[in-house]
């Protein structure tokens, strides 16, 4: 069985390190991307199993990136986990994401959720 791929799209370096470690420890190969434009380019080349998406990103913001991901049929099975400290923005995109979280998000919380998502996809 191949190792699932996750993208952590987060512009805060400290948070991206914590989030990538949590997802990696849940069994994913992880790529970290710090801005929306780079994430969009990468998503045109790959189909990740999981995307952990910050909403406030430089370039293309996370809300717009989420719309573009959902409009791409290749990414229809990609699980999108959105996180932001802006609860109003998080609520506004709740219907497009598979899971929304309000920051702060802990290593343990993200690790457990990533493990559950991986287990569901392996069934």
C-alpha positions in Angstrom: 0.0 0.0 0.0 1.4 3.4 -0.9 2.0 6.2 1.6 -0.7 8.8 1.3 0.3 12.4 0.5 -0.7 15.4 2.5 -0.2 19.1 1.7 0.2 21.5 4.6 -0.6 24.9 3.1 0.3 27.3 5.9 2.4 30.6 5.8 3.4 30.6 9.5 6.7 28.7 9.6 6.3 27.6 13.2 2.8 26.3 12.7 3.7 24.6 9.4 6.4 22.7 11.2 4.1 21.6 14.0 1.3 20.7 11.5 3.6 18.8 9.1 5.1 16.8 12.0 1.6 15.9 13.3 0.4 14.7 9.8 3.7 13.0 9.1 3.5 11.1 12.4 0.0 10.0 11.3 1.6 8.2 8.4 1.5 10.7 5.5 4.2 11.9 3.2 4.0 15.7 3.7 4.8 18.7 1.6 4.6 22.2 3.1 3.6 25.1 0.9 3.6 28.7 2.2 1.5 30.6 -0.2 -1.7 30.2 -2.2 -0.2 30.6 -5.7 2.5 28.0 -5.1 -0.2 25.7 -3.7 -2.4 26.1 -6.7 0.6 25.3 -9.1 1.5 22.2 -7.1 -2.2 21.0 -7.0 -2.2 21.1 -10.8 0.6 18.5 -10.7 -0.5 16.1 -7.9 -3.6 14.7 -6.2 -3.0 14.7 -2.5 -5.1 12.5 -0.1 -5.3 15.3 2.5 -4.9 19.1 2.4 -4.5 21.1 5.6 -5.4 24.6 4.5 -4.9 27.9 6.3 -7.3 30.6 5.1 -5.1 33.7 5.4 -2.4 33.1 2.8 -0.3 35.4 0.7 -1.0 35.3 -3.0 -4.3 33.5 -3.4 -6.2 33.3 -0.1 -7.3 30.0 1.4 -11.0 30.7 0.7 -10.4 31.2 -3.0 -8.0 28.3 -3.1 -10.6 26.1 -1.5 -13.1 27.0 -4.2 -10.6 26.2 -6.9 -9.8 22.8 -5.3 -13.5 21.9 -5.1 -14.0 22.9 -8.8 -11.2 20.5 -9.9 -12.7 17.0 -10.6 -9.3 15.4 -10.1 -9.3 16.5 -6.5 -12.8 15.4 -5.7 -11.6 12.7 -3.3 -9.1 14.9 -1.5 -10.0 15.5 2.1 -9.8 19.2 2.9 -9.2 20.3 6.5 -9.4 24.1 7.0 -7.9 26.0 9.9 -7.9 29.6 10.7 -7.8 31.9 13.8 -10.6 33.8 12.0 -13.8 32.0 13.1 -16.0 34.1 10.9 -13.9 33.2 7.8 -13.9 29.5 8.9 -17.6 29.5 9.2 -18.0 31.1 5.8 -16.2 28.2 4.1 -17.6 25.4 6.3 -19.8 24.0 3.5 -16.9 23.6 1.1 -14.4 22.0 3.5 -14.6 18.4 4.9 -13.5 19.7 8.3 -13.0 23.2 9.8 -11.0 24.0 12.8 -10.4 27.3 14.7 -6.8 27.9 15.7 -5.1 27.2 17.9 -4.9 23.6 16.8 -2.6 21.3 18.8 -0.3 18.7 17.5 -2.3 16.0 19.2 -5.6 17.2 17.8 -4.3 17.3 14.2 -2.5 14.0 14.6 -5.6 12.2 15.8 -7.7 13.7 13.0 -5.2 12.8 10.3 -5.0 9.2 11.6 -8.8 8.9 11.4 -8.9 10.3 7.9 -6.2 7.9 6.8 -8.0 5.0 8.4 -11.3 5.9 6.6 -9.6 6.2 3.2 -7.9 2.8 3.6 -11.2 1.0 4.0 
